[in-house]
Each structure stands twice: as structure tokens, then as C-alpha cells.
Amino acid sequence: MIGQLKHRIKIRNKIRVSDGRGGYTIPVKVSDWPIVAEVWAAISPMDGKEIQKYQAIYPEVNTKILIRYNADLDAEYIIEHKSKIYEILGYVNPKEEGKINIIAAKEVPKRGKYL
């Protein structure tokens, strides 16, 4: 597995900024969000079988990301790799072994909701 982790990614936390009226907004610029971790990952588009398997739970899933196990991983985080942004839809720790996380993600278009 370690040989597969060839992509350096940033895991970022969506920050909430007070809007002054009791609510909050989330800054659109991903570069304004704090980096939670920088880790090595394997990023690959899902094949038809994998998409079928995951789409029952995550209808928008299109990408699988493997990282070493991270107990602090949160579905509220996003993943940044070069100029691409991925929303974390869900993740698993296979067999609860604490070795890897398999992340089901969706690539967000460049003109999507994040800049």
C-alpha cells in the first residue's frame, strides 16, 4: 500500500466566519481554510463496480482516496490536490485495523462552490 501513496494532498477544515447577525458563512476561497494535515495519498477515479457499490450511500461519489489511517479525519473536511478540490462524502477504516482510511469523495468542478 505504501508504494501507492504518490500524491501529496492537503486536508483542509471548512472554517465558519460570523456574519454579525448570529449566523455564519463559509469563506469561498479554499486557501483561506486552515490545513489540518498534509499527507501522502493514492487518488483514483472509481470504476463502474466501485461506483455502483458506493452510490447507494453516496450518490455523487466519483473518486477513491487512500491515506494512512488518521483518527482525526472528518467528513466536514475537504481535500486539495494541486488544482483539484474533493469533498469528503464518507470514509472507512477497513476491518477497524487502524492502517488505512478509504475515502469516498466527489471532485468539485473548478467553477463549483469553492475557488
DRENTORKOL-3810 file (N, C-alpha, C; in nm, 4 decimals):
REM DRENTORKOL-3810
@n.u->0.0804; n.v->-0.1194; n.w->0.0000; ca.u->0.0000; ca.v->0.0000; ca.w->0.0000; c.u->0.0853; c.v->0.1266; c.w->0.0000
@n.u->0.1941; n.v->0.1271; n.w->0.0742; ca.u->0.2757; ca.v->0.2473; ca.w->0.0860; c.u->0.3267; c.v->0.2930; c.w->-0.0499
@n.u->0.3599; n.v->0.2005; n.w->-0.1389; ca.u->0.4064; ca.v->0.2364; ca.w->-0.2720; c.u->0.3006; c.v->0.3042; c.w->-0.3569
@n.u->0.1727; n.v->0.2895; n.w->-0.3219; ca.u->0.0634; ca.v->0.3516; ca.w->-0.3963; c.u->0.0435; c.v->0.4979; c.w->-0.3600
@n.u->0.0926; n.v->0.5396; n.w->-0.2450; ca.u->0.0683; ca.v->0.6754; ca.w->-0.1956; c.u->0.1652; c.v->0.7733; c.w->-0.2618
@n.u->0.1265; n.v->0.8194; n.w->-0.3813; ca.u->0.2168; ca.v->0.9017; ca.w->-0.4630; c.u->0.1721; c.v->1.0472; c.w->-0.4765
@n.u->0.0574; n.v->1.0813; n.w->-0.4201; ca.u->0.0046; ca.v->1.2163; ca.w->-0.4325; c.u->0.0111; c.v->1.2872; c.w->-0.2973
@n.u->0.0688; n.v->1.4056; n.w->-0.2952; ca.u->0.0741; ca.v->1.4840; ca.w->-0.1714; c.u->-0.0532; c.v->1.5682; c.w->-0.1661
@n.u->-0.1325; n.v->1.5490; n.w->-0.0617; ca.u->-0.2590; ca.v->1.6212; ca.w->-0.0510; c.u->-0.2621; c.v->1.7066; c.w->0.0749
@n.u->-0.3483; n.v->1.8066; n.w->0.0724; ca.u->-0.3753; ca.v->1.8883; ca.w->0.1903; c.u->-0.5185; c.v->1.8593; c.w->0.2329
@n.u->-0.5360; n.v->1.8336; n.w->0.3590; ca.u->-0.6696; ca.v->1.8169; ca.w->0.4149; c.u->-0.7007; c.v->1.9469; c.w->0.4870
@n.u->-0.8101; n.v->2.0112; n.w->0.4447; ca.u->-0.8449; ca.v->2.1426; ca.w->0.4997; c.u->-0.9787; c.v->2.1373; c.w->0.5726
@n.u->-0.9905; n.v->2.2228; n.w->0.6732; ca.u->-1.1121; ca.v->2.2331; ca.w->0.7527; c.u->-1.1929; c.v->2.3541; c.w->0.7069
@n.u->-1.3205; n.v->2.3336; n.w->0.6822; ca.u->-1.4073; ca.v->2.4460; ca.w->0.6468; c.u->-1.4253; c.v->2.5322; c.w->0.7717
@n.u->-1.3814; n.v->2.6565; n.w->0.7632; ca.u->-1.3992; ca.v->2.7443; ca.w->0.8791; c.u->-1.5290; c.v->2.8221; c.w->0.8638
@n.u->-1.5853; n.v->2.8556; n.w->0.9747; ca.u->-1.7080; ca.v->2.9342; ca.w->0.9750; c.u->-1.6759; c.v->3.0727; c.w->1.0287
@n.u->-1.7180; n.v->3.1751; n.w->0.9563; ca.u->-1.6931; ca.v->3.3130; ca.w->0.9949; c.u->-1.8259; c.v->3.3769; c.w->1.0319
@n.u->-1.8295; n.v->3.4418; n.w->1.1475; ca.u->-1.9523; ca.v->3.5073; ca.w->1.1932; c.u->-1.9986; c.v->3.6095; c.w->1.0896
@n.u->-2.1284; n.v->3.6108; n.w->1.0638; ca.u->-2.1825; ca.v->3.7090; ca.w->0.9692; c.u->-2.2327; c.v->3.8339; c.w->1.0403
@n.u->-2.2142; n.v->3.8410; n.w->1.1740; ca.u->-2.2538; ca.v->3.9584; ca.w->1.2502; c.u->-2.4017; c.v->3.9618; c.w->1.2857
@n.u->-2.4760; n.v->3.8620; n.w->1.2434; ca.u->-2.6196; ca.v->3.8579; ca.w->1.2722; c.u->-2.6578; c.v->3.7284; c.w->1.3429
@n.u->-2.5615; n.v->3.6648; n.w->1.4068; ca.u->-2.5889; ca.v->3.5416; ca.w->1.4796; c.u->-2.5675; c.v->3.4156; c.w->1.3979
@n.u->-2.5391; n.v->3.4300; n.w->1.2713; ca.u->-2.5143; ca.v->3.3153; ca.w->1.1849; c.u->-2.3687; c.v->3.3107; c.w->1.1434
@n.u->-2.3413; n.v->3.2372; n.w->1.0389; ca.u->-2.2042; ca.v->3.2286; ca.w->0.9906; c.u->-2.2039; c.v->3.2056; c.w->0.8404
@n.u->-2.0884; n.v->3.2303; n.w->0.7817; ca.u->-2.0651; ca.v->3.1993; ca.w->0.6407; c.u->-1.9383; c.v->3.1156; c.w->0.6333
@n.u->-1.9227; n.v->3.0460; n.w->0.5232; ca.u->-1.8007; ca.v->2.9696; ca.w->0.4983; c.u->-1.7275; c.v->3.0395; c.w->0.3845
@n.u->-1.6026; n.v->3.0859; n.w->0.4085; ca.u->-1.5291; ca.v->3.1533; ca.w->0.3010; c.u->-1.5213; c.v->3.0657; c.w->0.1762
@n.u->-1.5373; n.v->3.1283; n.w->0.0617; ca.u->-1.5372; ca.v->3.0560; ca.w->-0.0649; c.u->-1.3964; c.v->3.0124; c.w->-0.1031
@n.u->-1.2959; n.v->3.0922; n.w->-0.0702; ca.u->-1.1585; ca.v->3.0601; ca.w->-0.1086; c.u->-1.1024; c.v->2.9493; c.w->-0.0192
@n.u->-1.0754; n.v->2.8361; n.w->-0.0792; ca.u->-1.0205; ca.v->2.7222; ca.w->-0.0052; c.u->-0.8879; c.v->2.7590; c.w->0.0601
@n.u->-0.8107; n.v->2.8456; n.w->-0.0026; ca.u->-0.6807; ca.v->2.8832; ca.w->0.0529; c.u->-0.6946; c.v->2.9555; c.w->0.1874
@n.u->-0.8153; n.v->3.0032; n.w->0.2206; ca.u->-0.8392; ca.v->3.0679; ca.w->0.3497; c.u->-0.8664; c.v->2.9666; c.w->0.4608
@n.u->-0.8898; n.v->2.8412; n.w->0.4244; ca.u->-0.9225; ca.v->2.7383; ca.w->0.5240; c.u->-0.7940; c.v->2.6813; c.w->0.5822
@n.u->-0.7910; n.v->2.6555; n.w->0.7126; ca.u->-0.6691; ca.v->2.6007; ca.w->0.7734; c.u->-0.6398; c.v->2.4573; c.w->0.7267
@n.u->-0.5112; n.v->2.4295; n.w->0.7121; ca.u->-0.4670; ca.v->2.2948; ca.w->0.6753; c.u->-0.4627; c.v->2.2110; c.w->0.8028
@n.u->-0.5369; n.v->2.1009; n.w->0.8030; ca.u->-0.5411; ca.v->2.0094; ca.w->0.9164; c.u->-0.4232; c.v->1.9127; c.w->0.9081
@n.u->-0.3928; n.v->1.8671; n.w->0.7860; ca.u->-0.2831; ca.v->1.7723; ca.w->0.7658; c.u->-0.2380; c.v->1.7751; c.w->0.6202
@n.u->-0.1113; n.v->1.7460; n.w->0.5993; ca.u->-0.0573; ca.v->1.7219; ca.w->0.4650; c.u->-0.0063; c.v->1.5793; c.w->0.4675
@n.u->-0.0629; n.v->1.4959; n.w->0.3798; ca.u->-0.0304; ca.v->1.3534; ca.w->0.3816; c.u->-0.0132; c.v->1.3007; c.w->0.2397
@n.u->0.0461; n.v->1.1818; n.w->0.2305; ca.u->0.0576; ca.v->1.1124; ca.w->0.1030; c.u->-0.0687; c.v->1.0317; c.w->0.0807
@n.u->-0.1130; n.v->1.0255; n.w->-0.0445; ca.u->-0.2383; ca.v->0.9576; ca.w->-0.0768; c.u->-0.2301; c.v->0.8908; c.w->-0.2129
@n.u->-0.3228; n.v->0.7999; n.w->-0.2348; ca.u->-0.3450; ca.v->0.7414; ca.w->-0.3676; c.u->-0.4833; c.v->0.7906; c.w->-0.4104
@n.u->-0.4887; n.v->0.8612; n.w->-0.5224; ca.u->-0.6146; ca.v->0.9164; ca.w->-0.5724; c.u->-0.6459; c.v->0.8480; c.w->-0.7046
@n.u->-0.7678; n.v->0.7948; n.w->-0.7155; ca.u->-0.8049; ca.v->0.7298; ca.w->-0.8409; c.u->-0.9548; c.v->0.7443; c.w->-0.8653
@n.u->-0.9907; n.v->0.7582; n.w->-0.9929; ca.u->-1.1339; ca.v->0.7586; ca.w->-1.0238; c.u->-1.1894; c.v->0.6196; c.w->-0.9961
@n.u->-1.3127; n.v->0.6140; n.w->-0.9519; ca.u->-1.3748; ca.v->0.4841; ca.w->-0.9259; c.u->-1.4177; c.v->0.4208; c.w->-1.0571
@n.u->-1.4048; n.v->0.2889; n.w->-1.0637; ca.u->-1.4546; ca.v->0.2180; ca.w->-1.1811; c.u->-1.6040; c.v->0.1915; c.w->-1.1627
@n.u->-1.6682; n.v->0.1385; n.w->-1.2636; ca.u->-1.8125; ca.v->0.1168; ca.w->-1.2619; c.u->-1.8613; c.v->0.0353; c.w->-1.1435
@n.u->-1.7882; n.v->-0.0711; n.w->-1.1105; ca.u->-1.8271; ca.v->-0.1587; ca.w->-0.9998; c.u->-1.8215; c.v->-0.0845; c.w->-0.8662
@n.u->-1.7135; n.v->-0.0081; n.w->-0.8470; ca.u->-1.6985; ca.v->0.0674; ca.w->-0.7219; c.u->-1.8061; c.v->0.1754; c.w->-0.7104
@n.u->-1.8314; n.v->0.2446; n.w->-0.8199; ca.u->-1.9338; ca.v->0.3488; ca.w->-0.8169; c.u->-2.0686; c.v->0.2883; c.w->-0.7796
@n.u->-2.1014; n.v->0.1746; n.w->-0.8397; ca.u->-2.2276; ca.v->0.1072; ca.w->-0.8075; c.u->-2.2351; c.v->0.0725; c.w->-0.6587
@n.u->-2.1246; n.v->0.0245; n.w->-0.6049; ca.u->-2.1186; ca.v->-0.0149; ca.w->-0.4640; c.u->-2.1409; c.v->0.1055; c.w->-0.3719
@n.u->-2.0747; n.v->0.2167; n.w->-0.4011; ca.u->-2.0803; ca.v->0.3336; ca.w->-0.3136; c.u->-2.2011; c.v->0.4235; c.w->-0.3383
@n.u->-2.2558; n.v->0.4236; n.w->-0.4602; ca.u->-2.3629; ca.v->0.5177; ca.w->-0.4920; c.u->-2.4903; c.v->0.4959; c.w->-0.4127
@n.u->-2.5105; n.v->0.3782; n.w->-0.3588; ca.u->-2.6281; ca.v->0.3568; ca.w->-0.2746; c.u->-2.6222; c.v->0.4475; c.w->-0.1514
@n.u->-2.5017; n.v->0.4764; n.w->-0.1058; ca.u->-2.4836; ca.v->0.5613; ca.w->0.0126; c.u->-2.4468; c.v->0.7039; c.w->-0.0264
@n.u->-2.3593; n.v->0.7183; n.w->-0.1260; ca.u->-2.3097; ca.v->0.8494; ca.w->-0.1685; c.u->-2.3370; c.v->0.8667; c.w->-0.3185
@n.u->-2.4542; n.v->0.9176; n.w->-0.3562; ca.u->-2.4917; ca.v->0.9242; ca.w->-0.4981; c.u->-2.3946; c.v->1.0029; c.w->-0.5875
@n.u->-2.3198; n.v->1.0983; n.w->-0.5311; ca.u->-2.2328; ca.v->1.1820; ca.w->-0.6137; c.u->-2.0874; c.v->1.1331; c.w->-0.6194
@n.u->-2.0588; n.v->1.0202; n.w->-0.5582; ca.u->-1.9211; ca.v->0.9723; ca.w->-0.5481; c.u->-1.8606; c.v->0.9458; c.w->-0.6861
@n.u->-1.7317; n.v->0.9829; n.w->-0.7041; ca.u->-1.6627; ca.v->0.9532; ca.w->-0.8296; c.u->-1.5134; c.v->0.9277; c.w->-0.8111
@n.u->-1.4636; n.v->0.9433; n.w->-0.6874; ca.u->-1.3203; ca.v->0.9309; ca.w->-0.6625; c.u->-1.2949; c.v->0.8544; c.w->-0.5330
@n.u->-1.1910; n.v->0.7716; n.w->-0.5355; ca.u->-1.1476; ca.v->0.6994; ca.w->-0.4156; c.u->-1.0099; c.v->0.7514; c.w->-0.3773
@n.u->-0.9934; n.v->0.7825; n.w->-0.2499; ca.u->-0.8656; ca.v->0.8331; ca.w->-0.1995; c.u->-0.8234; c.v->0.7447; c.w->-0.0829
@n.u->-0.7022; n.v->0.6931; n.w->-0.0900; ca.u->-0.6460; ca.v->0.6109; ca.w->0.0183; c.u->-0.5393; c.v->0.6917; c.w->0.0911
@n.u->-0.5447; n.v->0.6913; n.w->0.2230; ca.u->-0.4403; ca.v->0.7555; ca.w->0.3037; c.u->-0.4071; c.v->0.6624; c.w->0.4203
@n.u->-0.2925; n.v->0.6859; n.w->0.4838; ca.u->-0.2646; ca.v->0.6137; ca.w->0.6076; c.u->-0.3709; c.v->0.6540; c.w->0.7083
@n.u->-0.3992; n.v->0.5659; n.w->0.8004; ca.u->-0.5050; ca.v->0.5893; ca.w->0.8982; c.u->-0.4859; c.v->0.7223; c.w->0.9701
@n.u->-0.5943; n.v->0.7977; n.w->0.9800; ca.u->-0.5941; ca.v->0.9248; ca.w->1.0506; c.u->-0.7205; c.v->0.9291; c.w->1.1362
@n.u->-0.7035; n.v->0.9186; n.w->1.2664; ca.u->-0.8183; ca.v->0.9154; ca.w->1.3577; c.u->-0.8940; c.v->1.0472; c.w->1.3601
@n.u->-0.8298; n.v->1.1559; n.w->1.3177; ca.u->-0.8928; ca.v->1.2881; ca.w->1.3218; c.u->-0.9685; c.v->1.3235; c.w->1.1949
@n.u->-0.9739; n.v->1.2336; n.w->1.1002; ca.u->-1.0431; ca.v->1.2599; ca.w->0.9739; c.u->-1.1898; c.v->1.2929; c.w->1.0013
@n.u->-1.2436; n.v->1.3875; n.w->0.9253; ca.u->-1.3822; ca.v->1.4308; ca.w->0.9446; c.u->-1.4467; c.v->1.4538; c.w->0.8088
@n.u->-1.5712; n.v->1.4166; n.w->0.7956; ca.u->-1.6430; ca.v->1.4344; ca.w->0.6686; c.u->-1.6658; c.v->1.5817; c.w->0.6353
@n.u->-1.6426; n.v->1.6715; n.w->0.7301; ca.u->-1.6555; ca.v->1.8154; ca.w->0.7039; c.u->-1.5319; c.v->1.8719; c.w->0.6325
@n.u->-1.4242; n.v->1.7958; n.w->0.6286; ca.u->-1.3017; ca.v->1.8423; ca.w->0.5652; c.u->-1.3119; c.v->1.8301; c.w->0.4138
@n.u->-1.2239; n.v->1.9013; n.w->0.3462; ca.u->-1.2097; ca.v->1.8852; ca.w->0.2015; c.u->-1.0642; c.v->1.8465; c.w->0.1748
@n.u->-1.0412; n.v->1.7925; n.w->0.0570; ca.u->-0.9062; ca.v->1.7526; ca.w->0.0180; c.u->-0.8651; c.v->1.8354; c.w->-0.1018
@n.u->-0.7438; n.v->1.8875; n.w->-0.0952; ca.u->-0.6889; ca.v->1.9674; ca.w->-0.2039; c.u->-0.5670; c.v->1.8945; c.w->-0.2598
@n.u->-0.5683; n.v->1.8723; n.w->-0.3898; ca.u->-0.4533; ca.v->1.8119; ca.w->-0.4562; c.u->-0.4252; c.v->1.8927; c.w->-0.5815
@n.u->-0.3115; n.v->1.9605; n.w->-0.5821; ca.u->-0.2761; ca.v->2.0511; ca.w->-0.6914; c.u->-0.3915; c.v->2.1485; c.w->-0.7115
@n.u->-0.4510; n.v->2.1520; n.w->-0.8288; ca.u->-0.5595; ca.v->2.2482; ca.w->-0.8527; c.u->-0.6975; c.v->2.1853; c.w->-0.8357
@n.u->-0.7031; n.v->2.0630; n.w->-0.7842; ca.u->-0.8320; ca.v->1.9944; ca.w->-0.7686; c.u->-0.8784; c.v->1.9957; c.w->-0.6229
@n.u->-1.0096; n.v->2.0024; n.w->-0.6071; ca.u->-1.0722; ca.v->2.0006; ca.w->-0.4760; c.u->-1.1680; c.v->1.8819; c.w->-0.4708
@n.u->-1.1639; n.v->1.8086; n.w->-0.3608; ca.u->-1.2519; ca.v->1.6941; ca.w->-0.3410; c.u->-1.3293; c.v->1.7127; c.w->-0.2102
@n.u->-1.4587; n.v->1.6916; n.w->-0.2158; ca.u->-1.5392; ca.v->1.6889; ca.w->-0.0942; c.u->-1.5386; c.v->1.5467; c.w->-0.0407
@n.u->-1.5187; n.v->1.5324; n.w->0.0884; ca.u->-1.5245; ca.v->1.4002; ca.w->0.1510; c.u->-1.6712; c.v->1.3672; c.w->0.1746
@n.u->-1.7174; n.v->1.2603; n.w->0.1127; ca.u->-1.8555; ca.v->1.2172; ca.w->0.1316; c.u->-1.8657; c.v->1.1181; c.w->0.2476
@n.u->-1.7619; n.v->1.0401; n.w->0.2656; ca.u->-1.7562; ca.v->0.9426; ca.w->0.3738; c.u->-1.6229; c.v->0.8711; c.w->0.3707
@n.u->-1.5946; n.v->0.7953; n.w->0.4730; ca.u->-1.4679; ca.v->0.7221; ca.w->0.4778; c.u->-1.4829; c.v->0.6010; c.w->0.5676
@n.u->-1.3966; n.v->0.5041; n.w->0.5465; ca.u->-1.3963; ca.v->0.3831; ca.w->0.6285; c.u->-1.2540; c.v->0.3475; c.w->0.6701
@n.u->-1.2461; n.v->0.2768; n.w->0.7804; ca.u->-1.1223; ca.v->0.2200; ca.w->0.8318; c.u->-1.1427; c.v->0.0697; c.w->0.8198
@n.u->-1.1006; n.v->0.0097; n.w->0.7065; ca.u->-1.1304; ca.v->-0.1322; ca.w->0.6825; c.u->-1.0909; c.v->-0.2226; c.w->0.7986
@n.u->-1.1843; n.v->-0.3063; n.w->0.8366; ca.u->-1.1652; ca.v->-0.4051; ca.w->0.9436; c.u->-1.1253; c.v->-0.3419; c.w->1.0770
@n.u->-1.1404; n.v->-0.2094; n.w->1.0883; ca.u->-1.1055; ca.v->-0.1380; ca.w->1.2124; c.u->-0.9624; c.v->-0.1672; c.w->1.2559
@n.u->-0.8727; n.v->-0.1818; n.w->1.1579; ca.u->-0.7332; ca.v->-0.2156; ca.w->1.1878; c.u->-0.6462; c.v->-0.0936; c.w->1.2163
@n.u->-0.6939; n.v->0.0255; n.w->1.1819; ca.u->-0.6135; ca.v->0.1449; ca.w->1.2063; c.u->-0.4929; c.v->0.1556; c.w->1.1159
@n.u->-0.5031; n.v->0.1007; n.w->0.9933; ca.u->-0.3910; ca.v->0.1070; ca.w->0.8997; c.u->-0.4145; c.v->0.2089; c.w->0.7890
@n.u->-0.5352; n.v->0.2071; n.w->0.7305; ca.u->-0.5662; ca.v->0.3000; ca.w->0.6213; c.u->-0.7079; c.v->0.3541; c.w->0.6363
@n.u->-0.7309; n.v->0.4667; n.w->0.5706; ca.u->-0.8659; ca.v->0.5181; ca.w->0.5515; c.u->-0.8926; c.v->0.5141; c.w->0.4024
@n.u->-1.0089; n.v->0.4628; n.w->0.3646; ca.u->-1.0549; ca.v->0.4707; ca.w->0.2263; c.u->-1.1608; c.v->0.5796; c.w->0.2250
@n.u->-1.1355; n.v->0.6824; n.w->0.1460; ca.u->-1.2247; ca.v->0.7984; ca.w->0.1425; c.u->-1.3047; c.v->0.7958; c.w->0.0135
@n.u->-1.4366; n.v->0.8050; n.w->0.0266; ca.u->-1.5257; ca.v->0.8213; ca.w->-0.0887; c.u->-1.5417; c.v->0.9720; c.w->-0.1070
@n.u->-1.5051; n.v->1.0202; n.w->-0.2255; ca.u->-1.5039; ca.v->1.1646; ca.w->-0.2470; c.u->-1.5693; c.v->1.2022; c.w->-0.3788
@n.u->-1.5944; n.v->1.3308; n.w->-0.3902; ca.u->-1.6513; ca.v->1.3866; ca.w->-0.5121; c.u->-1.5629; c.v->1.5031; c.w->-0.5539
@n.u->-1.5158; n.v->1.4990; n.w->-0.6772; ca.u->-1.4374; ca.v->1.6116; ca.w->-0.7272; c.u->-1.5315; c.v->1.7282; c.w->-0.7529
@n.u->-1.4917; n.v->1.8450; n.w->-0.7035; ca.u->-1.5735; ca.v->1.9652; ca.w->-0.7208; c.u->-1.5207; c.v->2.0403; c.w->-0.8416
@n.u->-1.6057; n.v->2.0734; n.w->-0.9391; ca.u->-1.5601; ca.v->2.1480; ca.w->-1.0574; c.u->-1.4948; c.v->2.2798; c.w->-1.0175
@n.u->-1.3985; n.v->2.3245; n.w->-1.0960; ca.u->-1.3253; ca.v->2.4470; ca.w->-1.0651; c.u->-1.4179; c.v->2.5668; c.w->-1.0488
@n.u->-1.5252; n.v->2.5679; n.w->-1.1215; ca.u->-1.6187; ca.v->2.6784; ca.w->-1.1075; c.u->-1.7348; c.v->2.6402; c.w->-1.0165
@n.u->-1.7087; n.v->2.5427; n.w->-0.9308; ca.u->-1.8095; ca.v->2.4963; ca.w->-0.8357; c.u->-1.8161; c.v->2.5910; c.w->-0.7172
@n.u->-1.8491; n.v->2.5372; n.w->-0.6029; ca.u->-1.8717; ca.v->2.6237; ca.w->-0.4878; c.u->-1.7447; c.v->2.6644; c.w->-0.4152
@n.u->-1.6296; n.v->2.6126; n.w->-0.4540; ca.u->-1.5029; ca.v->2.6529; ca.w->-0.3934; c.u->-1.4114; c.v->2.7107; c.w->-0.4997
@n.u->-1.3324; n.v->2.8085; n.w->-0.4602; ca.u->-1.2361; ca.v->2.8683; ca.w->-0.5544; c.u->-1.0962; c.v->2.8189; c.w->-0.5232
END
